[in-house]
């Protein structure tokens, strides 16, 4: 799990005195909080937590820049880059679209002959896609479904 990796990074950062310790401890704290929440803890949840942290940093950067605090915006950007290093590589929109098309074809085969897709099929299809790509953009799945309806 990523928490154990983070511990190693924290130890190395403390030895190197490279200034990333605070950010690494912040990442670990967020992951530990999620682990204690009772939700099933897996890599998908880790990625979700990290992406949420990046989004929060993006918001902070915008606010700091609007207030003329370039120094704080720069600090947030550095922290955000550290967090991004731990986010697993995300599938491209094209990969998600291709998989969604294949999932739709397989889904239709499980239905009776002449079955017509509708938006109420979105939930089961989204579940199929999320199993393969936990962080898939739901809008891409929706657009792919809409083109095939």
N, CA, C and O of each residue as an XYZ file, in Angstrom:
596
protein
N       0.820     -1.180      0.000
C       0.000      0.000      0.000
C       0.873      1.256      0.000
O       2.038      1.236      0.398
N       0.284      2.306     -0.445
C       0.987      3.574     -0.587
C       1.440      4.142      0.754
O       2.466      4.820      0.818
N       0.698      3.878      1.816
C       1.064      4.419      3.133
C       2.452      3.953      3.538
O       3.241      4.736      4.067
N       2.757      2.684      3.296
C       4.079      2.158      3.635
C       5.163      2.819      2.789
O       6.256      3.110      3.275
N       4.844      3.051      1.518
C       5.788      3.748      0.638
C       6.052      5.155      1.147
O       7.193      5.616      1.164
N       4.993      5.831      1.558
C       5.111      7.198      2.044
C       6.026      7.251      3.264
O       6.821      8.180      3.409
N       5.912      6.251      4.142
C       6.798      6.204      5.313
C       8.265      6.205      4.885
O       9.091      6.908      5.466
N       8.576      5.411      3.865
C       9.953      5.377      3.365
C      10.371      6.719      2.780
O      11.491      7.179      3.003
N       9.468      7.344      2.032
C       9.772      8.657      1.458
C       9.982      9.705      2.556
O      10.855     10.565      2.441
N       9.183      9.628      3.608
C       9.332     10.580      4.715
C      10.698     10.414      5.369
O      11.389     11.396      5.642
N      11.084      9.161      5.619
C      12.391      8.896      6.239
C      13.520      9.435      5.370
O      14.448     10.074      5.867
N      13.433      9.173      4.066
C      14.474      9.656      3.156
C      14.489     11.177      3.068
O      15.555     11.789      3.009
N      13.311     11.783      3.059
C      13.228     13.244      2.975
C      13.779     13.895      4.242
O      14.386     14.964      4.178
N      13.571     13.258      5.383
C      14.107     13.794      6.637
C      15.629     13.725      6.638
O      16.299     14.645      7.106
N      16.170     12.636      6.114
C      17.622     12.505      6.029
C      18.212     13.525      5.066
O      19.253     14.124      5.337
N      17.527     13.713      3.930
C      18.025     14.615      2.894
C      17.719     16.078      3.202
O      18.313     16.982      2.614
N      16.791     16.302      4.126
C      16.362     17.668      4.479
C      15.998     18.466      3.232
O      16.445     19.596      3.037
N      15.163     17.836      2.385
C      14.826     18.459      1.101
C      13.538     19.270      1.113
O      13.147     19.800      0.073
N      12.871     19.384      2.248
C      11.696     20.240      2.341
C      10.384     19.615      1.894
O       9.370     20.307      1.807
N      10.387     18.330      1.612
C       9.143     17.680      1.176
C       8.440     16.946      2.310
O       7.363     16.380      2.122
N       9.055     16.960      3.485
C       8.527     16.187      4.610
C       7.093     16.592      4.951
O       6.238     15.730      5.151
N       6.825     17.889      5.019
C       5.476     18.348      5.382
C       4.425     17.823      4.407
O       3.364     17.354      4.819
N       4.723     17.905      3.128
C       3.772     17.454      2.116
C       3.572     15.945      2.205
O       2.446     15.459      2.098
N       4.649     15.215      2.399
C       4.547     13.762      2.522
C       3.731     13.363      3.752
O       2.947     12.415      3.703
N       3.917     14.083      4.839
C       3.130     13.800      6.046
C       1.660     14.142      5.828
O       0.779     13.459      6.350
N       1.397     15.180      5.073
C       0.026     15.550      4.740
C      -0.650     14.445      3.918
O      -1.799     14.084      4.170
N       0.081     13.920      2.935
C      -0.441     12.826      2.112
C      -0.754     11.620      3.000
O      -1.821     11.016      2.897
N       0.196     11.286      3.872
C       0.000     10.128      4.745
C      -1.217     10.340      5.654
O      -2.009      9.418      5.848
N      -1.366     11.533      6.204
C      -2.495     11.814      7.091
C      -3.828     11.633      6.365
O      -4.766     11.056      6.917
N      -3.910     12.123      5.140
C      -5.153     11.978      4.365
C      -5.453     10.506      4.092
O      -6.600     10.072      4.197
N      -4.423      9.744      3.741
C      -4.616      8.321      3.454
C      -5.015      7.545      4.710
O      -5.876      6.667      4.655
N      -4.389      7.869      5.832
C      -4.727      7.196      7.088
C      -6.165      7.511      7.485
O      -6.887      6.627      7.946
N      -6.589      8.765      7.309
C      -7.976      9.136      7.606
C      -8.953      8.316      6.775
O      -9.969      7.853      7.293
N      -8.658      8.135      5.505
C      -9.532      7.330      4.639
C      -9.522      5.870      5.067
O     -10.550      5.192      5.039
N      -8.357      5.402      5.460
C      -8.236      4.009      5.887
C      -9.093      3.759      7.136
O      -9.685      2.690      7.286
N      -9.152      4.744      8.020
C      -9.925      4.614      9.256
C     -11.416      4.851      9.051
O     -12.216      4.587      9.949
N     -11.795      5.350      7.870
C     -13.198      5.700      7.635
C     -14.113      4.489      7.532
O     -15.334      4.624      7.613
N     -13.538      3.317      7.356
C     -14.349      2.108      7.265
C     -14.671      1.702      5.840
O     -15.215      0.621      5.617
N     -14.347      2.546      4.870
C     -14.573      2.203      3.464
C     -13.529      1.171      3.050
O     -12.441      1.118      3.624
N     -13.861      0.352      2.052
C     -12.844     -0.583      1.548
C     -11.641      0.206      1.029
O     -11.783      1.069      0.163
N     -10.477     -0.093      1.556
C      -9.271      0.662      1.213
C      -8.508     -0.072      0.122
O      -8.081     -1.211      0.314
N      -8.339      0.573     -1.011
C      -7.588     -0.017     -2.114
C      -6.911      1.091     -2.916
O      -6.981      2.267     -2.557
N      -6.260      0.699     -3.999
C      -5.530      1.668     -4.821
C      -6.452      2.709     -5.443
O      -6.063      3.864     -5.615
N      -7.659      2.307     -5.775
C      -8.607      3.263     -6.366
C      -8.948      4.363     -5.368
O      -9.046      5.535     -5.732
N      -9.127      3.978     -4.107
C      -9.420      4.971     -3.074
C      -8.214      5.887     -2.850
O      -8.367      7.094     -2.663
N      -7.018      5.301     -2.871
C      -5.805      6.112     -2.735
C      -5.728      7.153     -3.844
O      -5.448      8.325     -3.592
N      -5.979      6.714     -5.072
C      -5.923      7.641     -6.212
C      -6.973      8.732     -6.065
O      -6.714      9.897     -6.368
N      -8.151      8.356     -5.603
C      -9.227      9.329     -5.420
C      -8.835     10.389     -4.387
O      -9.070     11.579     -4.596
N      -8.240      9.957     -3.281
C      -7.800     10.878     -2.231
C      -6.739     11.823     -2.784
O      -6.790     13.029     -2.546
N      -5.786     11.275     -3.516
C      -4.708     12.103     -4.069
C      -5.234     13.106     -5.093
O      -4.791     14.253     -5.125
N      -6.176     12.676     -5.926
C      -6.742     13.595     -6.922
C      -7.546     14.697     -6.243
O      -7.568     15.835     -6.710
N      -8.205     14.354     -5.141
C      -8.938     15.371     -4.379
C      -7.955     16.390     -3.801
O      -8.227     17.590     -3.799
N      -6.821     15.907     -3.316
C      -5.813     16.810     -2.760
C      -5.275     17.747     -3.841
O      -5.071     18.936     -3.594
N      -5.048     17.208     -5.036
C      -4.572     18.042     -6.144
C      -5.611     19.110     -6.479
O      -5.265     20.272     -6.693
N      -6.880     18.718     -6.523
C      -7.949     19.674     -6.823
C      -7.990     20.788     -5.779
O      -8.194     21.954     -6.119
N      -7.798     20.432     -4.518
C      -7.778     21.440     -3.459
C      -6.610     22.406     -3.637
O      -6.739     23.607     -3.403
N      -5.474     21.864     -4.053
C      -4.301     22.723     -4.283
C      -4.544     23.660     -5.470
O      -4.154     24.827     -5.436
N      -5.184     23.147     -6.505
C      -5.496     23.985     -7.666
C      -6.382     25.156     -7.232
O      -6.146     26.300     -7.620
N      -7.399     24.858     -6.430
C      -8.282     25.917     -5.926
C      -7.501     26.944     -5.118
O      -7.698     28.149     -5.272
N      -6.611     26.457     -4.253
C      -5.810     27.364     -3.427
C      -4.896     28.236     -4.285
O      -4.718     29.421     -4.004
N      -4.326     27.652     -5.316
C      -3.429     28.407     -6.202
C      -4.189     29.553     -6.859
O      -3.691     30.677     -6.923
N      -5.384     29.273     -7.343
C      -6.198     30.308     -7.988
C      -6.508     31.438     -7.002
O      -6.391     32.618     -7.334
N      -6.896     31.064     -5.808
C      -7.232     32.065     -4.793
C      -6.007     32.911     -4.449
O      -6.087     34.139     -4.399
N      -4.874     32.247     -4.212
C      -3.662     32.989     -3.856
C      -3.227     33.934     -4.977
O      -2.814     35.064     -4.716
N      -3.320     33.471     -6.215
C      -2.932     34.330     -7.334
C      -3.883     35.515     -7.465
O      -3.446     36.629     -7.758
N      -5.164     35.289     -7.255
C      -6.134     36.382     -7.321
C      -5.898     37.419     -6.227
O      -6.222     38.595     -6.392
N      -5.335     36.972     -5.113
C      -5.069     37.883     -3.993
C      -3.663     38.477     -4.050
O      -3.254     39.218     -3.156
N      -2.932     38.144     -5.113
C      -1.585     38.683     -5.264
C      -0.543     38.027     -4.373
O       0.510     38.611     -4.116
N      -0.821     36.830     -3.903
C       0.123     36.117     -3.036
C       0.852     35.046     -3.844
O       0.620     33.851     -3.663
N       1.726     35.484     -4.727
C       2.487     34.572     -5.586
C       3.348     33.615     -4.764
O       3.561     32.470     -5.163
N       3.842     34.081     -3.622
C       4.685     33.232     -2.780
C       3.917     31.999     -2.293
O       4.430     30.881     -2.335
N       2.694     32.217     -1.836
C       1.874     31.092     -1.369
C       1.409     30.222     -2.525
O       1.316     29.003     -2.387
N       1.118     30.838     -3.662
C       0.715     30.069     -4.844
C       1.850     29.155     -5.291
O       1.624     28.006     -5.668
N       3.059     29.672     -5.244
C       4.227     28.882     -5.643
C       4.437     27.698     -4.694
O       4.770     26.597     -5.132
N       4.238     27.931     -3.388
C       4.358     26.855     -2.398
C       3.320     25.763     -2.683
O       3.638     24.575     -2.644
N       2.090     26.170     -2.966
C       1.018     25.212     -3.275
C       1.345     24.410     -4.533
O       1.087     23.208     -4.592
N       1.915     25.079     -5.540
C       2.280     24.389     -6.783
C       3.332     23.325     -6.530
O       3.256     22.229     -7.085
N       4.319     23.642     -5.690
C       5.360     22.665     -5.366
C       4.760     21.457     -4.640
O       5.100     20.312     -4.938
N       3.867     21.727     -3.687
C       3.210     20.632     -2.966
C       2.371     19.784     -3.918
O       2.363     18.556     -3.832
N       1.669     20.456     -4.822
C       0.814     19.748     -5.773
C       1.640     18.810     -6.656
O       1.207     17.696     -6.953
N       2.813     19.253     -7.072
C       3.674     18.405     -7.906
C       4.128     17.163     -7.147
O       4.224     16.082     -7.726
N       4.405     17.312     -5.867
C       4.800     16.160     -5.049
C       3.637     15.167     -4.979
O       3.831     13.961     -5.135
N       2.438     15.681     -4.746
C       1.258     14.808     -4.653
C       1.021     14.088     -5.980
O       0.722     12.894     -5.996
N       1.155     14.815     -7.092
C       0.925     14.218     -8.415
C       1.841     13.032     -8.679
O       1.470     12.115     -9.412
N       3.031     13.038     -8.094
C       3.979     11.935     -8.299
C       3.444     10.597     -7.788
O       3.900      9.540     -8.223
N       2.483     10.641     -6.869
C       1.954      9.415     -6.284
C       0.663      8.948     -6.947
O       0.187      7.851     -6.655
N       0.092      9.756     -7.828
C      -1.141      9.372     -8.511
C      -0.796      8.408     -9.641
O       0.053      8.718    -10.476
N      -1.446      7.239     -9.678
C      -1.171      6.293    -10.762
C      -1.558      6.899    -12.115
O      -2.434      7.760    -12.208
N      -0.886      6.427    -13.141
C      -1.160      6.941    -14.488
C      -2.623      6.696    -14.844
O      -3.163      5.610    -14.638
N      -3.233      7.726    -15.377
C      -4.656      7.667    -15.719
C      -4.828      7.245    -17.180
O      -4.006      7.588    -18.030
N      -5.897      6.501    -17.468
C      -6.147      6.119    -18.863
C      -6.538      7.356    -19.674
O      -7.082      8.322    -19.138
N      -6.254      7.306    -20.957
C      -6.632      8.419    -21.826
C      -8.133      8.363    -22.082
O      -8.777      7.333    -21.879
N      -8.670      9.481    -22.526
C     -10.098      9.536    -22.862
C     -10.427      8.514    -23.948
O     -11.494      7.900    -23.937
N      -9.497      8.344    -24.883
C      -9.706      7.401    -25.985
C      -9.776      5.966    -25.461
O     -10.621      5.185    -25.899
N      -8.887      5.618    -24.523
C      -8.896      4.271    -23.949
C     -10.216      3.998    -23.222
O     -10.790      2.916    -23.343
N     -10.681      4.983    -22.476
C     -11.943      4.831    -21.756
C     -13.095      4.678    -22.739
O     -13.979      3.843    -22.545
N     -13.084      5.482    -23.789
C     -14.140      5.422    -24.795
C     -14.172      4.058    -25.486
O     -15.240      3.479    -25.682
N     -12.989      3.550    -25.854
C     -12.909      2.246    -26.516
C     -13.416      1.136    -25.589
O     -14.180      0.267    -26.009
N     -12.983      1.177    -24.327
C     -13.420      0.151    -23.386
C     -14.927      0.246    -23.158
O     -15.613     -0.772    -23.067
N     -15.438      1.479    -23.066
C     -16.875      1.674    -22.866
C     -17.657      1.092    -24.033
O     -18.687      0.450    -23.828
N     -17.184      1.308    -25.255
C     -17.861      0.749    -26.431
C     -17.902     -0.776    -26.354
O     -18.928     -1.396    -26.636
N     -16.768     -1.372    -25.968
C     -16.711     -2.827    -25.845
C     -17.620     -3.302    -24.712
O     -18.285     -4.329    -24.841
N     -17.652     -2.560    -23.601
C     -18.504     -2.925    -22.475
C     -19.982     -2.841    -22.858
O     -20.786     -3.671    -22.435
N     -20.326     -1.852    -23.646
C     -21.714     -1.704    -24.102
C     -22.107     -2.891    -24.972
O     -23.198     -3.443    -24.829
N     -21.206     -3.277    -25.877
C     -21.482     -4.434    -26.737
C     -21.700     -5.697    -25.904
O     -22.635     -6.456    -26.161
N     -20.845     -5.924    -24.910
C     -20.977     -7.096    -24.042
C     -22.256     -7.010    -23.205
O     -22.925     -8.015    -22.965
N     -22.577     -5.812    -22.774
C     -23.786     -5.593    -21.959
C     -25.040     -5.920    -22.760
O     -25.966     -6.547    -22.245
N     -25.069     -5.501    -24.004
C     -26.230     -5.761    -24.862
C     -26.415     -7.265    -25.080
O     -27.544     -7.747    -25.173
N     -25.302     -8.007    -25.160
C     -25.390     -9.452    -25.358
C     -26.062    -10.153    -24.177
O     -26.608    -11.245    -24.330
N     -26.021     -9.523    -22.996
C     -26.662    -10.141    -21.833
C     -28.163     -9.884    -21.797
O     -28.869    -10.430    -20.949
N     -28.651     -9.057    -22.711
C     -30.074     -8.701    -22.747
C     -30.783     -9.523    -23.809
O     -30.149    -10.225    -24.598
N     -32.086     -9.429    -23.818
C     -32.877    -10.168    -24.809
C     -32.706     -9.556    -26.198
O     -32.288     -8.407    -26.334
N     -33.027    -10.322    -27.203
C     -32.880     -9.865    -28.592
C     -33.706     -8.598    -28.823
O     -34.839     -8.482    -28.356
N     -33.120     -7.665    -29.545
C     -33.811     -6.430    -29.878
C     -33.790     -5.390    -28.767
O     -34.516     -4.398    -28.837
N     -32.968     -5.602    -27.744
C     -32.907     -4.662    -26.617
C     -32.378     -3.312    -27.092
O     -31.400     -3.242    -27.835
N     -33.034     -2.252    -26.657
C     -32.617     -0.882    -26.998
C     -31.980     -0.240    -25.773
O     -32.551     -0.248    -24.683
N     -30.796      0.311    -25.970
C     -30.124      1.020    -24.885
C     -30.867      2.297    -24.535
O     -31.465      2.940    -25.397
N     -30.821      2.654    -23.261
C     -31.390      3.925    -22.820
C     -30.493      4.474    -21.711
O     -29.544      3.819    -21.281
N     -30.804      5.669    -21.265
C     -29.983      6.285    -20.225
C     -30.109      5.542    -18.886
O     -29.261      5.709    -18.010
N     -31.142      4.739    -18.723
C     -31.246      3.989    -17.475
C     -30.220      2.850    -17.428
O     -30.021      2.241    -16.377
N     -29.577      2.563    -18.547
C     -28.494      1.583    -18.580
C     -27.162      2.196    -18.132
O     -26.161      1.492    -17.998
N     -27.162      3.496    -17.905
C     -25.934      4.202    -17.540
C     -25.320      3.648    -16.252
O     -24.108      3.444    -16.189
N     -26.130      3.406    -15.236
C     -25.616      2.917    -13.951
C     -24.853      1.606    -14.069
O     -23.698      1.526    -13.652
N     -25.484      0.572    -14.633
C     -24.764     -0.704    -14.764
C     -23.519     -0.594    -15.648
O     -22.497     -1.219    -15.366
N     -23.608      0.201    -16.712
C     -22.443      0.361    -17.584
C     -21.326      1.116    -16.876
O     -20.151      0.778    -17.017
N     -21.700      2.136    -16.114
C     -20.694      2.900    -15.373
C     -19.974      1.990    -14.379
O     -18.765      2.109    -14.178
N     -20.733      1.078    -13.760
C     -20.138      0.145    -12.803
C     -19.094     -0.746    -13.496
O     -18.024     -1.002    -12.944
N     -19.414     -1.206    -14.691
C     -18.489     -2.045    -15.456
C     -17.203     -1.267    -15.776
O     -16.095     -1.774    -15.597
N     -17.372     -0.045    -16.244
C     -16.212      0.765    -16.618
C     -15.386      1.125    -15.379
O     -14.156      1.107    -15.427
N     -16.055      1.449    -14.276
C     -15.348      1.834    -13.043
C     -14.559      0.664    -12.454
O     -13.563      0.878    -11.763
N     -14.992     -0.564    -12.718
C     -14.221     -1.720    -12.256
C     -12.868     -1.772    -12.950
O     -11.852     -2.088    -12.332
N     -12.867     -1.461    -14.234
C     -11.625     -1.472    -15.008
C     -10.819     -0.198    -14.781
O      -9.608     -0.254    -14.569
N     -11.491      0.948    -14.826
C     -10.851      2.249    -14.663
C     -11.540      2.993    -13.525
O     -12.478      3.753    -13.765
N     -11.088      2.785    -12.289
C     -11.772      3.391    -11.144
C     -11.871      4.915    -11.205
O     -12.786      5.499    -10.623
N     -10.952      5.553    -11.895
C     -10.955      7.011    -11.945
C     -11.427      7.547    -13.294
O     -11.116      8.678    -13.670
N     -12.171      6.731    -14.007
C     -12.640      7.136    -15.338
C     -13.560      8.341    -15.245
O     -14.340      8.477    -14.303
N     -13.457      9.195    -16.221
C     -14.310     10.372    -16.300
C     -15.703      9.925    -16.747
O     -15.871      9.405    -17.850
N     -16.680     10.127    -15.898
C     -18.045      9.701    -16.187
C     -18.625     10.366    -17.418
O     -19.489      9.792    -18.080
N     -18.164     11.573    -17.737
C     -18.667     12.278    -18.919
C     -18.298     11.543    -20.203
O     -19.070     11.537    -21.162
N     -17.134     10.931    -20.220
C     -16.707     10.194    -21.416
C     -17.600      8.967    -21.593
O     -18.024      8.653    -22.705
N     -17.878      8.283    -20.496
C     -18.756      7.112    -20.552
C     -20.143      7.543    -21.040
O     -20.746      6.888    -21.890
N     -20.630      8.642    -20.496
C     -21.953      9.147    -20.875
C     -22.003      9.504    -22.360
O     -22.957      9.146    -23.050
N     -20.983     10.207    -22.857
C     -20.955     10.606    -24.272
C     -20.899      9.386    -25.177
O     -21.571      9.341    -26.207
N     -20.096      8.395    -24.792
C     -19.999      7.180    -25.592
C     -21.350      6.470    -25.641
O     -21.775      6.007    -26.699
N     -22.011      6.386    -24.508
C     -23.330      5.770    -24.443
C     -24.326      6.538    -25.301
O     -25.119      5.932    -26.021
N     -24.294      7.861    -25.231
C     -25.244      8.680    -25.981
C     -25.044      8.516    -27.497
O     -26.016      8.566    -28.251
N     -23.817      8.322    -27.942
C     -23.576      8.141    -29.379
C     -24.118      6.803    -29.867
O     -24.434      6.647    -31.047
N     -24.224      5.835    -28.952
C     -24.680      4.509    -29.351
C     -26.178      4.290    -29.143
O     -26.717      3.261    -29.549
N     -26.845      5.247    -28.516
C     -28.293      5.106    -28.289
C     -29.042      5.478    -29.555
O     -30.272      5.429    -29.581
